[in-house]
Amino acid sequence: MTKLSDLVTYCDTRTRRAAFKDAPGAFNGLQVANDGRVTKIGAAVDAGLVPFEKAVAAGVDFLIVHHGMYWDMPRPLTGPAYARVAALVHGNCALYSNHLPLDGHPEIGNNALLARSLGFRKTAPFLVRDGEAIGRVAHEKVSRAALRAKLEKLYSRVIAIECGPATPRAVAFCSGAGNSAVPELTAAGADTLVTGELREEWFNVAQEQRLNLYLCGHYATEVHGVKALAAELAKKFRLPWEFIATDNPL
């Protein structure tokens, strides 16, 4: 058994939560408390009634999520909003959210881990916002065919828009939604982007600017960070942990 405050302090420090200027609704950090004690850690991509119910059923009393539940607050705690909070409170399950800090972390961030899973050993900062990098970029050479093959082994659905060179100059990584990343590829010396999802208009841009774009799913590309943080936390505090999957296909 571990104190909730100790876990929160570790997560805040490890992810450098305070250094990132995130969207106001992200509300990174502890979003809902419990009775102050933790016996099992959980990790999930999204806040929601179903993942909360699954976490409680699994005995989780400290749940780490990438997408918290306050994006559209303030709003009355009625209907689905009440059901979410009630599931946590009745289950004595604390909720900790970490968005951009867990995208950009150079060791346990979504983008660093995504790059590493594809065999890229060294990455540099990419997509800097308010002085902090959200994405990563790898300058190691790899063929486009090899990159696509690796992605298709890792992810169940890969949309490949291959309008760029057969051997990319550099590969950039932006988990989740990559719409803000495409305009910054050229300045970063990259012609290839691995991301979760993109708006329709970027197809024409890829043709015109000779870019390779690989879309692997918003949810799928953002499981890495919460898993890594939960595993690290569990090891340090000698607690069990579990990933709470929701099979989100988007």
GIWO-V394229 format. One record per backbone hydrogen bond with DSSP energy under -1.0 kcal/mol. CO is the residue of the C=O (numbers start at 0). NH is the residue of the N-H. E is the energy in kcal/mol with one decimal. If there is no record, write none. Layout:
# GIWO-V394229
co={CO/CO}
nh={NH/NH}
e={E/E}
This chain:
# GIWO-V394229
co={1/2/3/4/5/6/7/8/9/10/11/15/16/22/28/31/35/37/39/40/41/42/44/47/48/49/50/51/52/53/54/55/60/61/62/63/64/66/69/75/77/78/79/80/81/82/83/84/85/86/87/88/93/94/94/95/96/98/99/99/101/102/104/108/109/110/111/112/114/115/123/125/126/128/131/134/135/136/137/142/143/144/145/146/147/149/150/158/160/165/169/169/170/171/172/175/175/177/177/180/181/183/184/185/190/191/192/193/194/195/196/198/199/200/201/202/203/204/205/210/211/212/213/214/216/218/222/223/224/225/226/227/228/229/230/231/232/233/239/241/249}
nh={37/6/7/8/9/10/11/12/13/14/16/18/19/25/96/94/3/1/60/241/63/243/66/51/52/53/54/55/56/57/59/58/93/41/95/43/97/46/72/77/80/82/83/84/85/86/87/88/89/90/92/91/62/30/31/64/28/101/102/103/109/110/108/112/113/114/115/116/119/118/136/134/133/131/128/125/172/123/170/146/147/148/149/150/151/153/154/214/212/143/190/191/137/193/135/195/196/180/181/183/184/187/189/188/211/171/213/173/215/216/177/201/202/204/205/206/207/208/210/162/192/160/194/158/220/221/226/227/228/229/230/231/232/233/234/235/236/238/40/42/217}
e={-2.8/-1.4/-2.4/-2.3/-2.0/-2.5/-2.7/-2.2/-3.1/-2.1/-2.1/-1.5/-1.3/-2.0/-2.7/-2.5/-2.2/-2.4/-2.1/-1.5/-2.8/-3.5/-2.9/-2.2/-2.8/-2.6/-2.3/-2.5/-2.3/-1.5/-2.6/-1.6/-2.1/-2.9/-3.1/-2.6/-2.2/-1.9/-1.6/-2.1/-1.2/-2.3/-2.1/-1.7/-3.2/-2.1/-1.6/-2.8/-2.9/-1.1/-2.6/-1.3/-3.0/-2.9/-1.5/-2.8/-3.3/-1.1/-1.3/-2.4/-2.4/-1.5/-1.3/-2.4/-2.1/-2.3/-2.2/-2.3/-2.2/-1.7/-2.2/-2.6/-1.9/-1.9/-3.2/-1.8/-3.1/-2.8/-2.5/-2.3/-2.4/-2.1/-2.1/-2.2/-2.4/-1.5/-2.7/-2.6/-2.8/-3.8/-1.5/-1.0/-3.1/-2.7/-1.5/-1.4/-1.8/-1.1/-1.3/-1.5/-1.5/-1.2/-2.6/-1.7/-2.6/-3.1/-2.8/-2.3/-2.5/-2.3/-2.5/-1.4/-1.6/-1.1/-2.3/-1.8/-2.5/-2.8/-2.1/-1.8/-2.6/-3.1/-2.9/-2.8/-2.0/-1.7/-1.5/-2.4/-2.6/-2.4/-2.6/-2.3/-2.5/-2.7/-2.1/-2.2/-2.4/-2.1/-2.6/-1.8/-1.6}
